[in-house]
Amino acid sequence: MTNLEIVLLVLLALTVGAAIASLKYGLKERRRRKGRPLFDGSALPEVNPAAIDDIFEEMETGTSHGAEAIILGEQGSQASTTTEEVWILSALAKKSHNIFEFGTCTGRTTYLLARNAPDDARVGTITLTPDTLEAYISDTSDPDNDRWTQIAKEESTFTKFHYSDTAVASKVDQTFGDSKEFDESALAGKCDLIFIDGSHAYSYIKSDTEKSLRMAKPGGLIVWHDYSPPCIGVWKYLNELGQTMPVKHIRGTRLAVLRVT
């Protein structure tokens, strides 16, 4: 083999290696952006919003006008819910009279739930505050526990919220405390819509979900945010739950949803 042939083989090997690395990165990035794996049989089944609720009924020209909602864009907000995700939540809020949210953060989603809900609706929400961060119940057995503990505390630094001093503030029932210690008994079987977006640690997702299953009325909806592989606690727990309950992943979002029977 000549030196030229050796050089060409080396260049070919480098090119193939670079192409494989680029493909792996592209697949990983696409999975991150879409919030779902490309090749993972354990993932939840995907559905369009129309399969979740008839408010998203599709006409020949697109989604029906019944799903029209007031929303706010994500620019300038610490919250990570996308415009598509808050539209889905806001549309669902239009027909919900008793709503509960695990994880207030900035109160952006709280505001939109209250803004779109009927006039007589109540929107409950729970969060820690800077003064109560030590109440956070960390579980060292949670995957990547230190990281998710830190993130949960960083998102619990607000004492004034997006709904504060607005016309819908009177519809919001704000609770301060740790959701693992939250007593849900007064809301048992009463909630039309529950949004779980508090701590993403596995033990918190499990606790919040178990409480939500008791809080939801028959026919009510439970919606989780950040169903995606990077959020290992959410991803792991919901894939497990999906083995026994019909939890679905809303296509093109990081929302998972369950209609309680």
Secondary structure, DSSP 8 states (H G I E B T S, - for coil): --HHHHHHHHHHHHHHHHHHHHHHHHHHHHHHHHTS-SS-TTS--EE-GGGT-GGG-EETTEE-GGG------STT-S----HHHHHHHHHHHTT-SEEEEE--TTSHHHHHHHHHS-TT-EEEEEE--GGGGGG----TTSTTHHHHHHHHHHT---SS-TTTTSTTGGGEEEEES-GGG---GGGTTTEEEEEE-S--SHHHHHHHHHHHHHHEEEEEEEEES--STTSHHHHHHHHHHTTTS--EEETTSS-EEEE--
